[in-house]
Amino acid sequence: PSPLLPEAAFRIAATHGVPGPDDNEDLALGVAALQAFLEKYPEHKLAGQANLQIVQSYLHRGRFDDAIAAAKKFLADERYVKREEVPAARSLLGTAYKVQRKYDEALAVYAEFLGKHPTHSAWAQVQQEIINVEFLKGQAAFEAKKYDEARKLWEAFAAKYPLDARNSAVLYRFGQMKFAEEKYDDAIAAWRQLVAKYPGTNEASLAQFM
């Protein structure tokens, strides 16, 4: 028996570049090494890091479904609820959902982070991610030409975050949507509001041109 044995088993994954493996082969070998470590030493002090590095490795290689599954498994394990890696894993779970454009799921995870980890150093960053995702929900509706939904989402966004720098872009999109619907007077009104409210911005210049 030696305390070096579990540490050596944990560090095998690093020889494959974990948590930033260069290719899928290194990803598979690194994750397998960490899973073997966790199976043999589930209560070890490095078990939290092992779980987190599995999530990070999957995210690094764009394996978002696998990252989500690994993060949820880690967060659901009662043995690890007090591990210091739990907040980072929860934040990464939100990131994986966001990248997949599963915005409602991402918002739920981020909100859970804010409630469970109010003193964590990443709290403000996660709060900003909530703002970003709320903007992206409107953007997704706009790109899908669901203009009524986009307007509703972005109106709520602008009311909730009046100082956000993207509100000039939101007003420009309002004009674009009216223009696409051939409601030209409404489009002009939206663009005039943009020019008056955000003079000197790129969006104001585009609005004047339109």
N, C-alpha and C positions, 0 to 999 in steps of 0.2 A: 504493500500500500504506500502510495506517495501522492502528495498534493499536486505534483507535476503531471501526473497521468491525465487527469481530466483537462488541465490547461493545455496540454499537448494535443489532446483529442479536439478541443475547441479550435486551436490555432491551425489545424490541418486545412480548414476552409480558407484561411488567408493565403495559402499557397496557390489557390485557384482564383485569387483576386477578389474574393468576397470582402465587403459588400458591393464591389463594383466590377464584377467579372467581365472579361473582354468579349466572350462569346458564349453561346448556349451550352457548349460542352463544359466550360469552366463553371457556368451556372449550375448545371446538373450535378457536377462533382462537388462543388462547394456546398450546395444545399444538402446533398446526401451526407456529407461529413457533419454538418451541423445537426441534421436529424439523427444521425447515429450518436452524436454526443448527447443530445437531449434524451434519447432512449436509454442510454447508459447512466447518465448523471442528471436526472430531471430536476433535482432540488439544488443543483450546484449554483454558486453565486454568479456564474457566467451564463446561466440558462436564459435570463432575460435578454442579454446581449445576443445570444444565439437566435432566439426567436425574432428579435428585431432585425438582425442581419439577414435572415431569410426573407423577410418582407422587403427590406431595402434592395436585396439582390434581384428579386422578381421585378420590382419597379424599375431598377436600372436597365433591365433587358426588355422592358415593355410588356412583361407578362402580368397584366393588370388583374385578370381574374384570379391567378395564382396568388398574387400579392394580397388581394382582398380575402381570399380563403385563409391564408397564413395569418394575417392580422386578426381576423375574427376568431380563429382558433386560439391564438395567444391571449386575446382579451377576454375570452370566455373561460380560460383555465383558472380555477380558483387558487391554484398554487402560486400564481404570479400576479395577483391583484395589487400587491404592494411593491412590485418591482419598479425601479426608477425608469425603466424603458417603456412602461405602459403609455404615458402621454405621447411619446414620439410615435409609437405604433398606431395610436388612435388618430393622430394627425395624418400619418401616411395613409391610413385607410380612407380618410376624407379626400386626400389627394388622388388616390386611385379611382375613386368614384368620380371626382371632378374631371379627370382626364378622359374617362369613358362617357362624359356628358350625362352622367346620372346625377343631376344636380340636386334633386330632392334628397337622395340618399346622402350626398356629400354634406348638405346643410344640416341634416339630422346628426351626422357624426361630429361635425364641427360644433354644433350646439351642445352636444354631450361633452365634448372636450372642455368647453367654457364652463360648464356646470361642475365637472368633476375635477378640473385642474386649475382653479382660479389663481393660484400663485405661481404657476409654471412660467418659465421665461418666454415660452412661445405663445402665451395667451394673446398678446396684441397681434401677433402674426396670424393666428387662427381667426381672430376677429376680422382682420382685413380679408382673409380668404372668404369669409361669409359674404362680405360686401362684393368681392369679385364674382362669386358664384351667382349672387342675385342679379348682377349685371349680365352675366353670361346666359342666364335663363331668358332674359329679354332678347339677347342677341340670337339665341337659338330659334326663338319664335320668329324673329325678323327674317332670318335666313330661310326658314321654312315657309315664309310668306303668310304666316298666321298673324296678320297685322293687328287685329283686335286684341289678341293675347299679348303681343309685344308691347302695344301701347299701355295696356293695363299694368304689365310688369314694370315697364320703365317709368310710368307715372308714379308708381309706388316707390320705385328706387329713388327717383329725384326728390320726392317728398321726404323720404327717410334719410337720405344722404345729400342734402342740398349743397354741400361744399365739395363734393366729389368732382374731380377734374374731368370725368367722362360725361358730365351732364350736357356739355356743349355738343358732344357727339350724339347724345340722345335726342336733343332738339333737332339736329340735322336729320336724324333718322325719321323723326316724326314728319318732317317735310317730305322726305323720300317716300314714305308710305302713302301719304296723301297724293303725291305725284303719281305713284304707281296705280292708285285707285282712280286717277283722272279727276281728282278733286283739287283743281289747280288753285282756286282762291284760298282753300284751306292750307295748301302747301306753301303758298306765298306768305300767308299769315304766320305759319310756323317758322319759316326762314327769317321773316322780319323780327320775330320775337328773339330768335337766336342772335341776329346781328346786334339788336339792342342790348341783350343781356350779357353777351360774351364778345364784345368788340375786340378786334385784334387777334382772334384765334384763327387757326386754319379753317375750322368749320364755318366761321363767320364769312371768310372769304369765299368759300365754296357756296354758301347760302346766297351771298350777293350775286355770284355768277349765275346761279340757278334762277 
